[in-house]
Amino acid sequence: MLKIAKLTTVVGVLGASLAACESSDLPRAATGAGAGYLVDRATGGDGTVGAAVGAAGGVVCDDVTPQLCN
């Protein structure tokens, strides 16, 4: 269980870092979906919920935290 938690943390941080590098909503959504899928699969899910949450997070990132996602 601890191994999964560490992996989830690492993938989440890397995914957030990559998503912040993109300049428009579509690339951020794609990056967020990919990171969310990987985290969901690593924790035993089928990937769809993680991808949906990651995509939504990528789209609204610049609206919620413009200092991080521009």
PQR file with spaces between the fields and no chain letter, atoms N, CA, C, O and H, PARSE charges and radii, in Angstrom:
ATOM       1  N    MET     1       0.825   -1.200    0.000 -0.4000 1.5000
ATOM       2  CA   MET     1       0.000    0.000    0.000 -0.0000 2.0000
ATOM       3  C    MET     1       0.861    1.252    0.000  0.5500 1.7000
ATOM       4  O    MET     1       0.545    2.223   -0.688 -0.5500 1.4000
ATOM       5  N    LEU     2       1.947    1.240    0.764 -0.4000 1.5000
ATOM       6  CA   LEU     2       2.829    2.399    0.815 -0.0000 2.0000
ATOM       7  C    LEU     2       3.478    2.652   -0.536  0.5500 1.7000
ATOM       8  O    LEU     2       3.704    3.801   -0.915 -0.5500 1.4000
ATOM       9  H    LEU     2       2.204    0.452    1.323  0.4000 1.0000
ATOM      10  N    LYS     3       3.778    1.576   -1.264 -0.4000 1.5000
ATOM      11  CA   LYS     3       4.377    1.708   -2.591 -0.0000 2.0000
ATOM      12  C    LYS     3       3.422    2.429   -3.547  0.5500 1.7000
ATOM      13  O    LYS     3       3.847    3.275   -4.334 -0.5500 1.4000
ATOM      14  H    LYS     3       3.594    0.643   -0.956  0.4000 1.0000
ATOM      15  N    ILE     4       2.140    2.092   -3.475 -0.4000 1.5000
ATOM      16  CA   ILE     4       1.142    2.735   -4.329 -0.0000 2.0000
ATOM      17  C    ILE     4       1.000    4.206   -3.965  0.5500 1.7000
ATOM      18  O    ILE     4       0.865    5.050   -4.851 -0.5500 1.4000
ATOM      19  H    ILE     4       1.795    1.404   -2.835  0.4000 1.0000
ATOM      20  N    ALA     5       1.028    4.523   -2.691 -0.4000 1.5000
ATOM      21  CA   ALA     5       0.918    5.920   -2.265 -0.0000 2.0000
ATOM      22  C    ALA     5       2.099    6.738   -2.764  0.5500 1.7000
ATOM      23  O    ALA     5       1.924    7.874   -3.205 -0.5500 1.4000
ATOM      24  H    ALA     5       1.138    3.837   -1.971  0.4000 1.0000
ATOM      25  N    LYS     6       3.293    6.177   -2.701 -0.4000 1.5000
ATOM      26  CA   LYS     6       4.476    6.891   -3.203 -0.0000 2.0000
ATOM      27  C    LYS     6       4.381    7.097   -4.706  0.5500 1.7000
ATOM      28  O    LYS     6       4.674    8.183   -5.206 -0.5500 1.4000
ATOM      29  H    LYS     6       3.436    5.254   -2.343  0.4000 1.0000
ATOM      30  N    LEU     7       3.975    6.061   -5.426 -0.4000 1.5000
ATOM      31  CA   LEU     7       3.843    6.161   -6.872 -0.0000 2.0000
ATOM      32  C    LEU     7       2.794    7.196   -7.250  0.5500 1.7000
ATOM      33  O    LEU     7       2.995    7.981   -8.177 -0.5500 1.4000
ATOM      34  H    LEU     7       3.738    5.178   -5.020  0.4000 1.0000
ATOM      35  N    THR     8       1.692    7.199   -6.545 -0.4000 1.5000
ATOM      36  CA   THR     8       0.635    8.169   -6.808 -0.0000 2.0000
ATOM      37  C    THR     8       1.126    9.592   -6.589  0.5500 1.7000
ATOM      38  O    THR     8       0.815   10.490   -7.372 -0.5500 1.4000
ATOM      39  H    THR     8       1.528    6.562   -5.792  0.4000 1.0000
ATOM      40  N    THR     9       1.881    9.794   -5.540 -0.4000 1.5000
ATOM      41  CA   THR     9       2.421   11.123   -5.254 -0.0000 2.0000
ATOM      42  C    THR     9       3.372   11.572   -6.345  0.5500 1.7000
ATOM      43  O    THR     9       3.289   12.705   -6.818 -0.5500 1.4000
ATOM      44  H    THR     9       2.134    9.065   -4.904  0.4000 1.0000
ATOM      45  N    VAL    10       4.270   10.695   -6.744 -0.4000 1.5000
ATOM      46  CA   VAL    10       5.252   11.044   -7.780 -0.0000 2.0000
ATOM      47  C    VAL    10       4.563   11.353   -9.098  0.5500 1.7000
ATOM      48  O    VAL    10       4.870   12.361   -9.735 -0.5500 1.4000
ATOM      49  H    VAL    10       4.337    9.775   -6.360  0.4000 1.0000
ATOM      50  N    VAL    11       3.634   10.499   -9.518 -0.4000 1.5000
ATOM      51  CA   VAL    11       2.933   10.723  -10.780 -0.0000 2.0000
ATOM      52  C    VAL    11       2.095   11.996  -10.716  0.5500 1.7000
ATOM      53  O    VAL    11       2.020   12.737  -11.695 -0.5500 1.4000
ATOM      54  H    VAL    11       3.385    9.680   -9.001  0.4000 1.0000
ATOM      55  N    GLY    12       1.472   12.253   -9.585 -0.4000 1.5000
ATOM      56  CA   GLY    12       0.675   13.468   -9.438 -0.0000 2.0000
ATOM      57  C    GLY    12       1.506   14.731   -9.549  0.5500 1.7000
ATOM      58  O    GLY    12       1.106   15.687  -10.213 -0.5500 1.4000
ATOM      59  H    GLY    12       1.532   11.651   -8.789  0.4000 1.0000
ATOM      60  N    VAL    13       2.660   14.738   -8.902 -0.4000 1.5000
ATOM      61  CA   VAL    13       3.542   15.908   -8.969 -0.0000 2.0000
ATOM      62  C    VAL    13       4.077   16.098  -10.383  0.5500 1.7000
ATOM      63  O    VAL    13       4.102   17.218  -10.892 -0.5500 1.4000
ATOM      64  H    VAL    13       2.985   13.961   -8.362  0.4000 1.0000
ATOM      65  N    LEU    14       4.501   15.016  -11.017 -0.4000 1.5000
ATOM      66  CA   LEU    14       5.005   15.127  -12.385 -0.0000 2.0000
ATOM      67  C    LEU    14       3.910   15.562  -13.351  0.5500 1.7000
ATOM      68  O    LEU    14       4.150   16.380  -14.239 -0.5500 1.4000
ATOM      69  H    LEU    14       4.481   14.105  -10.604  0.4000 1.0000
ATOM      70  N    GLY    15       2.723   15.022  -13.181 -0.4000 1.5000
ATOM      71  CA   GLY    15       1.612   15.408  -14.046 -0.0000 2.0000
ATOM      72  C    GLY    15       1.230   16.865  -13.884  0.5500 1.7000
ATOM      73  O    GLY    15       0.952   17.548  -14.869 -0.5500 1.4000
ATOM      74  H    GLY    15       2.528   14.358  -12.459  0.4000 1.0000
ATOM      75  N    ALA    16       1.214   17.344  -12.659 -0.4000 1.5000
ATOM      76  CA   ALA    16       0.904   18.756  -12.419 -0.0000 2.0000
ATOM      77  C    ALA    16       1.978   19.654  -13.010  0.5500 1.7000
ATOM      78  O    ALA    16       1.673   20.712  -13.560 -0.5500 1.4000
ATOM      79  H    ALA    16       1.440   16.788  -11.859  0.4000 1.0000
ATOM      80  N    SER    17       3.219   19.243  -12.901 -0.4000 1.5000
ATOM      81  CA   SER    17       4.314   20.030  -13.470 -0.0000 2.0000
ATOM      82  C    SER    17       4.204   20.094  -14.980  0.5500 1.7000
ATOM      83  O    SER    17       4.382   21.159  -15.572 -0.5500 1.4000
ATOM      84  H    SER    17       3.467   18.383  -12.455  0.4000 1.0000
ATOM      85  N    LEU    18       3.913   18.969  -15.608 -0.4000 1.5000
ATOM      86  CA   LEU    18       3.766   18.952  -17.062 -0.0000 2.0000
ATOM      87  C    LEU    18       2.550   19.744  -17.511  0.5500 1.7000
ATOM      88  O    LEU    18       2.613   20.459  -18.511 -0.5500 1.4000
ATOM      89  H    LEU    18       3.768   18.104  -15.128  0.4000 1.0000
ATOM      90  N    ALA    19       1.461   19.631  -16.799 -0.4000 1.5000
ATOM      91  CA   ALA    19       0.246   20.352  -17.175 -0.0000 2.0000
ATOM      92  C    ALA    19       0.456   21.859  -17.094  0.5500 1.7000
ATOM      93  O    ALA    19      -0.118   22.606  -17.888 -0.5500 1.4000
ATOM      94  H    ALA    19       1.410   19.051  -15.986  0.4000 1.0000
ATOM      95  N    ALA    20       1.258   22.308  -16.160 -0.4000 1.5000
ATOM      96  CA   ALA    20       1.509   23.738  -16.011 -0.0000 2.0000
ATOM      97  C    ALA    20       2.318   24.294  -17.169  0.5500 1.7000
ATOM      98  O    ALA    20       2.297   25.503  -17.400 -0.5500 1.4000
ATOM      99  H    ALA    20       1.724   21.702  -15.515  0.4000 1.0000
ATOM     100  N    CYS    21       3.026   23.454  -17.898 -0.4000 1.5000
ATOM     101  CA   CYS    21       3.863   23.914  -19.009 -0.0000 2.0000
ATOM     102  C    CYS    21       3.063   24.216  -20.270  0.5500 1.7000
ATOM     103  O    CYS    21       3.563   24.915  -21.152 -0.5500 1.4000
ATOM     104  H    CYS    21       3.042   22.472  -17.710  0.4000 1.0000
ATOM     105  N    GLU    22       1.863   23.724  -20.380 -0.4000 1.5000
ATOM     106  CA   GLU    22       1.067   23.910  -21.590 -0.0000 2.0000
ATOM     107  C    GLU    22       0.378   25.270  -21.567  0.5500 1.7000
ATOM     108  O    GLU    22       0.067   25.801  -20.500 -0.5500 1.4000
ATOM     109  H    GLU    22       1.457   23.156  -19.664  0.4000 1.0000
ATOM     110  N    SER    23       0.142   25.829  -22.753 -0.4000 1.5000
ATOM     111  CA   SER    23      -0.350   27.196  -22.818 -0.0000 2.0000
ATOM     112  C    SER    23      -1.855   27.317  -23.054  0.5500 1.7000
ATOM     113  O    SER    23      -2.425   28.375  -22.788 -0.5500 1.4000
ATOM     114  H    SER    23       0.395   25.398  -23.620  0.4000 1.0000
ATOM     115  N    SER    24      -2.506   26.279  -23.539 -0.4000 1.5000
ATOM     116  CA   SER    24      -3.948   26.385  -23.762 -0.0000 2.0000
ATOM     117  C    SER    24      -4.676   25.239  -23.065  0.5500 1.7000
ATOM     118  O    SER    24      -4.053   24.304  -22.562 -0.5500 1.4000
ATOM     119  H    SER    24      -2.043   25.419  -23.755  0.4000 1.0000
ATOM     120  N    ASP    25      -5.996   25.327  -23.044 -0.4000 1.5000
ATOM     121  CA   ASP    25      -6.802   24.352  -22.308 -0.0000 2.0000
ATOM     122  C    ASP    25      -6.686   22.931  -22.862  0.5500 1.7000
ATOM     123  O    ASP    25      -6.614   21.976  -22.089 -0.5500 1.4000
ATOM     124  H    ASP    25      -6.502   26.087  -23.452  0.4000 1.0000
ATOM     125  N    LEU    26      -6.666   22.778  -24.180 -0.4000 1.5000
ATOM     126  CA   LEU    26      -6.659   21.438  -24.761 -0.0000 2.0000
ATOM     127  C    LEU    26      -5.399   20.639  -24.414  0.5500 1.7000
ATOM     128  O    LEU    26      -5.522   19.490  -23.989 -0.5500 1.4000
ATOM     129  H    LEU    26      -6.725   23.553  -24.808  0.4000 1.0000
ATOM     130  N    PRO    27      -4.197   21.195  -24.574 -0.5600 1.5000
ATOM     131  CA   PRO    27      -3.015   20.419  -24.166  0.2800 2.0000
ATOM     132  C    PRO    27      -2.967   20.149  -22.665  0.5500 1.7000
ATOM     133  O    PRO    27      -2.523   19.081  -22.244 -0.5500 1.4000
ATOM     134  N    ARG    28      -3.421   21.106  -21.855 -0.4000 1.5000
ATOM     135  CA   ARG    28      -3.450   20.870  -20.407 -0.0000 2.0000
ATOM     136  C    ARG    28      -4.440   19.769  -20.061  0.5500 1.7000
ATOM     137  O    ARG    28      -4.180   18.956  -19.174 -0.5500 1.4000
ATOM     138  H    ARG    28      -3.782   21.973  -22.198  0.4000 1.0000
ATOM     139  N    ALA    29      -5.581   19.736  -20.758 -0.4000 1.5000
ATOM     140  CA   ALA    29      -6.568   18.677  -20.518 -0.0000 2.0000
ATOM     141  C    ALA    29      -5.999   17.314  -20.898  0.5500 1.7000
ATOM     142  O    ALA    29      -6.196   16.336  -20.176 -0.5500 1.4000
ATOM     143  H    ALA    29      -5.792   20.396  -21.479  0.4000 1.0000
ATOM     144  N    ALA    30      -5.304   17.247  -22.015 -0.4000 1.5000
ATOM     145  CA   ALA    30      -4.712   15.975  -22.445 -0.0000 2.0000
ATOM     146  C    ALA    30      -3.641   15.501  -21.475  0.5500 1.7000
ATOM     147  O    ALA    30      -3.584   14.318  -21.140 -0.5500 1.4000
ATOM     148  H    ALA    30      -5.144   18.041  -22.601  0.4000 1.0000
ATOM     149  N    THR    31      -2.795   16.416  -21.022 -0.4000 1.5000
ATOM     150  CA   THR    31      -1.747   16.056  -20.063 -0.0000 2.0000
ATOM     151  C    THR    31      -2.358   15.635  -18.734  0.5500 1.7000
ATOM     152  O    THR    31      -1.932   14.647  -18.134 -0.5500 1.4000
ATOM     153  H    THR    31      -2.842   17.377  -21.294  0.4000 1.0000
ATOM     154  N    GLY    32      -3.345   16.376  -18.280 -0.4000 1.5000
ATOM     155  CA   GLY    32      -4.022   16.025  -17.035 -0.0000 2.0000
ATOM     156  C    GLY    32      -4.734   14.683  -17.124  0.5500 1.7000
ATOM     157  O    GLY    32      -4.733   13.908  -16.167 -0.5500 1.4000
ATOM     158  H    GLY    32      -3.691   17.178  -18.767  0.4000 1.0000
ATOM     159  N    ALA    33      -5.344   14.409  -18.278 -0.4000 1.5000
ATOM     160  CA   ALA    33      -6.022   13.125  -18.465 -0.0000 2.0000
ATOM     161  C    ALA    33      -5.024   11.977  -18.423  0.5500 1.7000
ATOM     162  O    ALA    33      -5.292   10.933  -17.828 -0.5500 1.4000
ATOM     163  H    ALA    33      -5.345   15.039  -19.055  0.4000 1.0000
ATOM     164  N    GLY    34      -3.873   12.174  -19.056 -0.4000 1.5000
ATOM     165  CA   GLY    34      -2.844   11.131  -19.032 -0.0000 2.0000
ATOM     166  C    GLY    34      -2.328   10.864  -17.632  0.5500 1.7000
ATOM     167  O    GLY    34      -2.186    9.711  -17.226 -0.5500 1.4000
ATOM     168  H    GLY    34      -3.655   13.022  -19.540  0.4000 1.0000
ATOM     169  N    ALA    35      -2.051   11.920  -16.901 -0.4000 1.5000
ATOM     170  CA   ALA    35      -1.559   11.767  -15.526 -0.0000 2.0000
ATOM     171  C    ALA    35      -2.633   11.149  -14.634  0.5500 1.7000
ATOM     172  O    ALA    35      -2.336   10.280  -13.813 -0.5500 1.4000
ATOM     173  H    ALA    35      -2.166   12.857  -17.231  0.4000 1.0000
ATOM     174  N    GLY    36      -3.869   11.591  -14.790 -0.4000 1.5000
ATOM     175  CA   GLY    36      -4.963   11.033  -14.002 -0.0000 2.0000
ATOM     176  C    GLY    36      -5.196    9.562  -14.299  0.5500 1.7000
ATOM     177  O    GLY    36      -5.480    8.775  -13.396 -0.5500 1.4000
ATOM     178  H    GLY    36      -4.110   12.296  -15.457  0.4000 1.0000
ATOM     179  N    TYR    37      -5.075    9.195  -15.568 -0.4000 1.5000
ATOM     180  CA   TYR    37      -5.216    7.788  -15.956 -0.0000 2.0000
ATOM     181  C    TYR    37      -4.147    6.939  -15.282  0.5500 1.7000
ATOM     182  O    TYR    37      -4.448    5.884  -14.723 -0.5500 1.4000
ATOM     183  H    TYR    37      -4.844    9.835  -16.301  0.4000 1.0000
ATOM     184  N    LEU    38      -2.902    7.395  -15.334 -0.4000 1.5000
ATOM     185  CA   LEU    38      -1.805    6.633  -14.730 -0.0000 2.0000
ATOM     186  C    LEU    38      -1.984    6.471  -13.224  0.5500 1.7000
ATOM     187  O    LEU    38      -1.762    5.390  -12.680 -0.5500 1.4000
ATOM     188  H    LEU    38      -2.658    8.252  -15.788  0.4000 1.0000
ATOM     189  N    VAL    39      -2.379    7.532  -12.565 -0.4000 1.5000
ATOM     190  CA   VAL    39      -2.586    7.454  -11.114 -0.0000 2.0000
ATOM     191  C    VAL    39      -3.737    6.505  -10.797  0.5500 1.7000
ATOM     192  O    VAL    39      -3.636    5.691   -9.879 -0.5500 1.4000
ATOM     193  H    VAL    39      -2.559    8.411  -13.007  0.4000 1.0000
ATOM     194  N    ASP    40      -4.828    6.606  -11.548 -0.4000 1.5000
ATOM     195  CA   ASP    40      -5.976    5.735  -11.311 -0.0000 2.0000
ATOM     196  C    ASP    40      -5.608    4.270  -11.534  0.5500 1.7000
ATOM     197  O    ASP    40      -5.998    3.409  -10.745 -0.5500 1.4000
ATOM     198  H    ASP    40      -4.911    7.267  -12.294  0.4000 1.0000
ATOM     199  N    ARG    41      -4.868    3.982  -12.591 -0.4000 1.5000
ATOM     200  CA   ARG    41      -4.440    2.600  -12.850 -0.0000 2.0000
ATOM     201  C    ARG    41      -3.481    2.109  -11.771  0.5500 1.7000
ATOM     202  O    ARG    41      -3.543    0.947  -11.369 -0.5500 1.4000
ATOM     203  H    ARG    41      -4.551    4.681  -13.232  0.4000 1.0000
ATOM     204  N    ALA    42      -2.599    2.981  -11.300 -0.4000 1.5000
ATOM     205  CA   ALA    42      -1.629    2.586  -10.273 -0.0000 2.0000
ATOM     206  C    ALA    42      -2.303    2.260   -8.951  0.5500 1.7000
ATOM     207  O    ALA    42      -1.779    1.484   -8.153 -0.5500 1.4000
ATOM     208  H    ALA    42      -2.549    3.925  -11.626  0.4000 1.0000
ATOM     209  N    THR    43      -3.460    2.851   -8.723 -0.4000 1.5000
ATOM     210  CA   THR    43      -4.172    2.597   -7.469 -0.0000 2.0000
ATOM     211  C    THR    43      -5.266    1.547   -7.620  0.5500 1.7000
ATOM     212  O    THR    43      -6.068    1.355   -6.706 -0.5500 1.4000
ATOM     213  H    THR    43      -3.887    3.482   -9.371  0.4000 1.0000
ATOM     214  N    GLY    44      -5.307    0.866   -8.764 -0.4000 1.5000
ATOM     215  CA   GLY    44      -6.237   -0.241   -8.939 -0.0000 2.0000
ATOM     216  C    GLY    44      -7.517    0.085   -9.674  0.5500 1.7000
ATOM     217  O    GLY    44      -8.378   -0.784   -9.804 -0.5500 1.4000
ATOM     218  H    GLY    44      -4.656    1.022   -9.507  0.4000 1.0000
ATOM     219  N    GLY    45      -7.674    1.295  -10.156 -0.4000 1.5000
ATOM     220  CA   GLY    45      -8.877    1.652  -10.901 -0.0000 2.0000
ATOM     221  C    GLY    45      -8.755    1.265  -12.361  0.5500 1.7000
ATOM     222  O    GLY    45      -7.733    0.725  -12.785 -0.5500 1.4000
ATOM     223  H    GLY    45      -6.974    2.001  -10.051  0.4000 1.0000
ATOM     224  N    ASP    46      -9.806    1.542  -13.136 -0.4000 1.5000
ATOM     225  CA   ASP    46      -9.757    1.219  -14.559 -0.0000 2.0000
ATOM     226  C    ASP    46      -9.246    2.379  -15.411  0.5500 1.7000
ATOM     227  O    ASP    46      -9.064    2.222  -16.618 -0.5500 1.4000
ATOM     228  H    ASP    46     -10.636    1.980  -12.792  0.4000 1.0000
ATOM     229  N    GLY    47      -9.019    3.515  -14.812 -0.4000 1.5000
ATOM     230  CA   GLY    47      -8.421    4.648  -15.506 -0.0000 2.0000
ATOM     231  C    GLY    47      -9.391    5.709  -15.968  0.5500 1.7000
ATOM     232  O    GLY    47      -8.980    6.844  -16.207 -0.5500 1.4000
ATOM     233  H    GLY    47      -9.167    3.642  -13.832  0.4000 1.0000
ATOM     234  N    THR    48     -10.670    5.381  -16.104 -0.4000 1.5000
ATOM     235  CA   THR    48     -11.606    6.353  -16.668 -0.0000 2.0000
ATOM     236  C    THR    48     -11.897    7.512  -15.723  0.5500 1.7000
ATOM     237  O    THR    48     -11.951    8.664  -16.154 -0.5500 1.4000
ATOM     238  H    THR    48     -11.004    4.459  -15.909  0.4000 1.0000
ATOM     239  N    VAL    49     -12.083    7.223  -14.456 -0.4000 1.5000
ATOM     240  CA   VAL    49     -12.361    8.296  -13.495 -0.0000 2.0000
ATOM     241  C    VAL    49     -11.143    9.200  -13.352  0.5500 1.7000
ATOM     242  O    VAL    49     -11.275   10.424  -13.338 -0.5500 1.4000
ATOM     243  H    VAL    49     -12.040    6.288  -14.105  0.4000 1.0000
ATOM     244  N    GLY    50      -9.969    8.610  -13.247 -0.4000 1.5000
ATOM     245  CA   GLY    50      -8.747    9.399  -13.128 -0.0000 2.0000
ATOM     246  C    GLY    50      -8.515   10.280  -14.341  0.5500 1.7000
ATOM     247  O    GLY    50      -8.106   11.433  -14.208 -0.5500 1.4000
ATOM     248  H    GLY    50      -9.861    7.616  -13.259  0.4000 1.0000
ATOM     249  N    ALA    51      -8.776    9.737  -15.529 -0.4000 1.5000
ATOM     250  CA   ALA    51      -8.606   10.521  -16.748 -0.0000 2.0000
ATOM     251  C    ALA    51      -9.590   11.684  -16.795  0.5500 1.7000
ATOM     252  O    ALA    51      -9.226   12.789  -17.197 -0.5500 1.4000
ATOM     253  H    ALA    51      -9.108    8.800  -15.637  0.4000 1.0000
ATOM     254  N    ALA    52     -10.828   11.443  -16.389 -0.4000 1.5000
ATOM     255  CA   ALA    52     -11.831   12.511  -16.391 -0.0000 2.0000
ATOM     256  C    ALA    52     -11.479   13.607  -15.396  0.5500 1.7000
ATOM     257  O    ALA    52     -11.581   14.793  -15.708 -0.5500 1.4000
ATOM     258  H    ALA    52     -11.124   10.545  -16.062  0.4000 1.0000
ATOM     259  N    VAL    53     -11.065   13.208  -14.199 -0.4000 1.5000
ATOM     260  CA   VAL    53     -10.694   14.194  -13.180 -0.0000 2.0000
ATOM     261  C    VAL    53      -9.452   14.962  -13.612  0.5500 1.7000
ATOM     262  O    VAL    53      -9.387   16.179  -13.444 -0.5500 1.4000
ATOM     263  H    VAL    53     -10.983   12.244  -13.945  0.4000 1.0000
ATOM     264  N    GLY    54      -8.470   14.264  -14.166 -0.4000 1.5000
ATOM     265  CA   GLY    54      -7.255   14.925  -14.631 -0.0000 2.0000
ATOM     266  C    GLY    54      -7.520   15.905  -15.764  0.5500 1.7000
ATOM     267  O    GLY    54      -6.952   16.996  -15.790 -0.5500 1.4000
ATOM     268  H    GLY    54      -8.523   13.275  -14.303  0.4000 1.0000
ATOM     269  N    ALA    55      -8.381   15.519  -16.700 -0.4000 1.5000
ATOM     270  CA   ALA    55      -8.722   16.414  -17.807 -0.0000 2.0000
ATOM     271  C    ALA    55      -9.431   17.662  -17.305  0.5500 1.7000
ATOM     272  O    ALA    55      -9.123   18.774  -17.735 -0.5500 1.4000
ATOM     273  H    ALA    55      -8.842   14.632  -16.679  0.4000 1.0000
ATOM     274  N    ALA    56     -10.377   17.478  -16.396 -0.4000 1.5000
ATOM     275  CA   ALA    56     -11.085   18.634  -15.833 -0.0000 2.0000
ATOM     276  C    ALA    56     -10.125   19.538  -15.076  0.5500 1.7000
ATOM     277  O    ALA    56     -10.206   20.761  -15.184 -0.5500 1.4000
ATOM     278  H    ALA    56     -10.628   16.575  -16.046  0.4000 1.0000
ATOM     279  N    GLY    57      -9.226   18.948  -14.317 -0.4000 1.5000
ATOM     280  CA   GLY    57      -8.233   19.743  -13.592 -0.0000 2.0000
ATOM     281  C    GLY    57      -7.326   20.517  -14.523  0.5500 1.7000
ATOM     282  O    GLY    57      -6.984   21.667  -14.245 -0.5500 1.4000
ATOM     283  H    GLY    57      -9.161   17.954  -14.229  0.4000 1.0000
ATOM     284  N    GLY    58      -6.931   19.899  -15.633 -0.4000 1.5000
ATOM     285  CA   GLY    58      -6.085   20.589  -16.600 -0.0000 2.0000
ATOM     286  C    GLY    58      -6.784   21.767  -17.255  0.5500 1.7000
ATOM     287  O    GLY    58      -6.167   22.805  -17.496 -0.5500 1.4000
ATOM     288  H    GLY    58      -7.209   18.965  -15.859  0.4000 1.0000
ATOM     289  N    VAL    59      -8.067   21.611  -17.542 -0.4000 1.5000
ATOM     290  CA   VAL    59      -8.822   22.684  -18.194 -0.0000 2.0000
ATOM     291  C    VAL    59      -8.986   23.889  -17.279  0.5500 1.7000
ATOM     292  O    VAL    59      -8.818   25.025  -17.722 -0.5500 1.4000
ATOM     293  H    VAL    59      -8.568   20.768  -17.346  0.4000 1.0000
ATOM     294  N    VAL    60      -9.311   23.663  -16.014 -0.4000 1.5000
ATOM     295  CA   VAL    60      -9.578   24.785  -15.112 -0.0000 2.0000
ATOM     296  C    VAL    60      -8.341   25.284  -14.370  0.5500 1.7000
ATOM     297  O    VAL    60      -8.434   26.221  -13.578 -0.5500 1.4000
ATOM     298  H    VAL    60      -9.448   22.740  -15.653  0.4000 1.0000
ATOM     299  N    CYS    61      -7.197   24.678  -14.615 -0.4000 1.5000
ATOM     300  CA   CYS    61      -5.982   25.051  -13.890 -0.0000 2.0000
ATOM     301  C    CYS    61      -5.651   26.536  -14.039  0.5500 1.7000
ATOM     302  O    CYS    61      -5.329   27.199  -13.053 -0.5500 1.4000
ATOM     303  H    CYS    61      -7.121   23.916  -15.259  0.4000 1.0000
ATOM     304  N    ASP    62      -5.726   27.060  -15.259 -0.4000 1.5000
ATOM     305  CA   ASP    62      -5.375   28.466  -15.464 -0.0000 2.0000
ATOM     306  C    ASP    62      -6.422   29.413  -14.897  0.5500 1.7000
ATOM     307  O    ASP    62      -6.110   30.568  -14.604 -0.5500 1.4000
ATOM     308  H    ASP    62      -5.988   26.521  -16.060  0.4000 1.0000
ATOM     309  N    ASP    63      -7.654   28.951  -14.737 -0.4000 1.5000
ATOM     310  CA   ASP    63      -8.702   29.785  -14.157 -0.0000 2.0000
ATOM     311  C    ASP    63      -8.606   29.844  -12.636  0.5500 1.7000
ATOM     312  O    ASP    63      -8.882   30.877  -12.027 -0.5500 1.4000
ATOM     313  H    ASP    63      -7.908   28.013  -14.974  0.4000 1.0000
ATOM     314  N    VAL    64      -8.214   28.726  -12.029 -0.4000 1.5000
ATOM     315  CA   VAL    64      -8.149   28.636  -10.573 -0.0000 2.0000
ATOM     316  C    VAL    64      -6.821   29.168  -10.039  0.5500 1.7000
ATOM     317  O    VAL    64      -6.794   29.907   -9.055 -0.5500 1.4000
ATOM     318  H    VAL    64      -7.990   27.886  -12.523  0.4000 1.0000
ATOM     319  N    THR    65      -5.731   28.793  -10.684 -0.4000 1.5000
ATOM     320  CA   THR    65      -4.389   29.216  -10.239 -0.0000 2.0000
ATOM     321  C    THR    65      -3.608   29.787  -11.419  0.5500 1.7000
ATOM     322  O    THR    65      -2.717   29.120  -11.945 -0.5500 1.4000
ATOM     323  H    THR    65      -5.753   28.193  -11.484  0.4000 1.0000
ATOM     324  N    PRO    66      -3.926   31.010  -11.845 -0.5600 1.5000
ATOM     325  CA   PRO    66      -3.254   31.569  -13.025  0.2800 2.0000
ATOM     326  C    PRO    66      -1.750   31.753  -12.841  0.5500 1.7000
ATOM     327  O    PRO    66      -1.009   31.750  -13.825 -0.5500 1.4000
ATOM     328  N    GLN    67      -1.287   31.914  -11.609 -0.4000 1.5000
ATOM     329  CA   GLN    67       0.143   32.085  -11.391 -0.0000 2.0000
ATOM     330  C    GLN    67       0.908   30.787  -11.646  0.5500 1.7000
ATOM     331  O    GLN    67       2.113   30.833  -11.890 -0.5500 1.4000
ATOM     332  H    GLN    67      -1.889   31.916  -10.810  0.4000 1.0000
ATOM     333  N    LEU    68       0.248   29.641  -11.597 -0.4000 1.5000
ATOM     334  CA   LEU    68       0.911   28.356  -11.811 -0.0000 2.0000
ATOM     335  C    LEU    68       0.732   27.817  -13.219  0.5500 1.7000
ATOM     336  O    LEU    68       1.602   27.097  -13.710 -0.5500 1.4000
ATOM     337  H    LEU    68      -0.731   29.604  -11.398  0.4000 1.0000
ATOM     338  N    CYS    69      -0.352   28.138  -13.873 -0.4000 1.5000
ATOM     339  CA   CYS    69      -0.697   27.493  -15.141 -0.0000 2.0000
ATOM     340  C    CYS    69      -0.664   28.432  -16.338  0.5500 1.7000
ATOM     341  O    CYS    69      -1.491   28.297  -17.239 -0.5500 1.4000
ATOM     342  H    CYS    69      -1.058   28.722  -13.474  0.4000 1.0000
ATOM     343  N    ASN    70       0.230   29.343  -16.371 -0.4000 1.5000
ATOM     344  CA   ASN    70       0.353   30.218  -17.544 -0.0000 2.0000
ATOM     345  C    ASN    70       1.719   30.090  -18.142  0.5500 1.7000
ATOM     346  O    ASN    70       2.021   30.746  -19.139 -0.5500 1.4000
ATOM     347  H    ASN    70       0.902   29.453  -15.638  0.4000 1.0000
